[in-house]
Amino acid sequence: MERLELLKRTLRESAIVKRGEYPYVVHPATDGIPRMEQDLLEEIIDEFVRIGDFDNCDLILTVESIGIIFAAPLTLRTGKPFNIVRKRMYGLPGEMNLKQMTGYSKSDLYVNGISRGDRVIIVDDVVSTGGTLRALIEGLKGMGAEIVDILIAVEKGTGREELEKQYGLTIKSLVRIDVSEDGVRIIE
């Protein structure tokens, strides 16, 4: 059986919608719709556990909202707590505001509960332009946290390569895709 067979098959079968001029894949692992079946989620979590350096981290960090569907079961599997980077301000002491710019939006992100020296694994659904990860990497560095690993379910575009070059980090994605109006093509 091919590794991540279900993830790859469901990506190939996904709907494509236009966001402006941007062809956008709609999939349970990247959008939470259509429904996320248990076997697909288990396949993704099993692979994250296999490739992630959970023995050397203090916590799992994800970005609201889709990353939460991976962070919660990873906490149950690894015993590591998770924290959510939110899209609204709470005004808690030490809260850090990050400016996020993706291929199709700009927004603010708010980080709470991270301390200098925390060893963090970032888990997220997708990397394309790298805008969200760039903001998060910069913010965590500014806070004095150590990024142990970055785990991404789906990769598209050139954002991963650019971030790896810029920051000297390795970003681990489960599957790399190309999206066009004709559908999804699995690259690796």
N, C-alpha and C positions, 0 to 999 in steps of 0.2 A: 504494500500500500504506500502510495506517495505521501510524503510529509505534507501536512496542511491541505490535504485533498479537498476537504469540505469548504474551507475558506476560499481556496482558489476557484472551485466550481461555483460557489454562490456569488463570488465577485464577477465571474464571467456572465452569470445570469442576471446581474443587477440592472436596474433601470438607470438611464442616463437622462439628466435634466439640464437645461441651460440656466446658468446664473450669469446674466449679462451675456458675454461672449464665451464664458468659461464652461466647458462640458463637465458636469459634476455627477459622480457616481453616488447612487443612493443604496446603502447597504447597512445591515444591522450593526456591523462592527465600526462603521464610521458615522452613522446617523441615528442608530437606535430604531430604524424602521427599514423594511418591514420587521416583523417580530424576530427577536433573537431566540433561536432554538437552543436548548440545553447542549446538544452535541457540538454545535458550532462554538459556543462559549467555552465548553470544556477543552476543545481542540486548541483554542487560542491560549487559554490559561495554562494548559499543559506545556505548550511551547514556550511561553514566557518564563515559567518556572525552570524549564530545561536550560534556557540560554541566559537567564538573569543571574547576577551576582548577589543574591539575597543574603548570603552568609556575611557579607561585608557592608551591609547597610543598616541604618537606624530606622528609616521610614520610606514608604512609598509615597510619591507625590504625583498627583494628576491634576489635570485642568478640567474644570466644569465644562461640559456635562458628560460627554460620552466616555471619557476616561474613567469615570466612576464605575461603569459596568465591568471594568477590568480590575480596578484597584481593590474593590471589596472582596471578590473571590481570591485575589492574590494575598490579601491579609489573612483570610481563612486558611489558605494553603501554606503560607510561609511563617505566620505568627508575627509578621512585621506590621506595625500600625500604618494607616494611610492618612494623608492630608490632602485637602482639595484647594487648589488655587481657584478663587471665586471671581465672578464677573461683576460683583458689586462690593462696595466698600462697607466694612463693619466698624471701622474706627477704633479697633483694638490697639493697645500699646504695641509698638514694633511692626505694625502693618506696613507692608511695602506695596506701593503702586507701580505696576509695570505697564508700559505702552506696547500693545500688541498690534502688528500690522501683518495681515495675511494677503493672499492674492485677491481677495474679494471683500475685505472688511478691515476696519480699524476699531479697536476697543481698549478698555482698561482692564487689567487683571490685578487682583489683590491677593497677596501672600501673607498668611498669618501662621504662627506656630512653628516657624523655622528658626533655629538658633545657630550661632557661629559654631562650626565644627560638626554639625549634623551631616551624616553620610546618607545621601538621598539617591533613590532610584526613581527616575521620571518614567511614568507609563502614560502613553497617550494613544489615541485611535489612529491618527493619520499625520504624516508630514508631507507637505507639498512644497510650498515656498520657504518654509522654515521660520516664518514670522513668529508663531507662538513659541516655538522652542528657543528662538534667539532671545526673545524677551525673558523667558524663564531662566535660561543659562546666565544671562547678564545679571538678572536679579539675584539668583542664588550665589553667584560669585561675589556680588556686592554685599550680601549678607554673611559671607564667610562660610557658606555650606560647601560640602564636597559632593560633586556629582559622581556617583559610583558607576552608574549605568543609565542608559536611555533605551527604553523598549517601546517600539512603535508597532502597531498591528499592520498598517497599510502605508506603503510609501509610494508616492508619485511625484513627478517633477524632479528638480535638481536641488531642493532644499537640504536634503541630508548631506550630499557631497560638499556643498558650500559651508554648512555648519561644521562638519568634520575638519575641513581645511582651516577655517577661521579659528576654531577653539581647540583643535587637537584632541577631540573626543571621538569615540566610536559610538555610532548610533546603530542599534540592532533593530531591523525591521523584519517582520515575519514574511511579508510578501511585497514585491515591487510590481507596480502596475503602470500601464499607460492607458489613459482614458481619452476616447474620442467620441464623436457623435455616433459612430458605428458600434461602440461598446467598449468593454474592458479587455485588454490584452495583458496576460501575465508575463512579466519580463524575467523574474526569478523568484 
